[in-house]
Amino acid sequence: MTRFPSILMTTKKRSTKAAAPQPAAQLFIAGPANAQGSPTPNQVLNFVVNSVALCSGYSASSISKSWVLGDPITDASGDKHPGAGLSQHGIDICLNPKLNQLIAYFGSTNTIPAGTYSTTSTIADVADDVGQRIP
């Protein structure tokens, strides 16, 4: 009497073939580009929102264009702006390089130096500035 039935003793042969290499990640902006080959203002805004989300840890779906880069503020007109919580260092070291990659991708050398944006800059202001830097 065998302890294990023969059907359980068979093993499946594993393939020794190496997996195909995956293509390298590339910058992708959803949607068709306009006639000049540069991104639309909405595409730039989406890129800025996603970059802020990456640097701040917030979900991109919760960030809107009225958010500021730093802590939440109430402006002079009484409007409240939620904040992404980035410090000036976080803006200059994390956000600016990501935005500069987008600018360089579209062939511009008009990149963003440190100190251009502050903790009170809104997402909409940043997106407008980035859009003007792209030819």
Beta strands, then each sheet from edge to edge (+ up, - down):
strand 1: 73-74
strand 2: 80-81
sheet 1: 1+ 2-
end
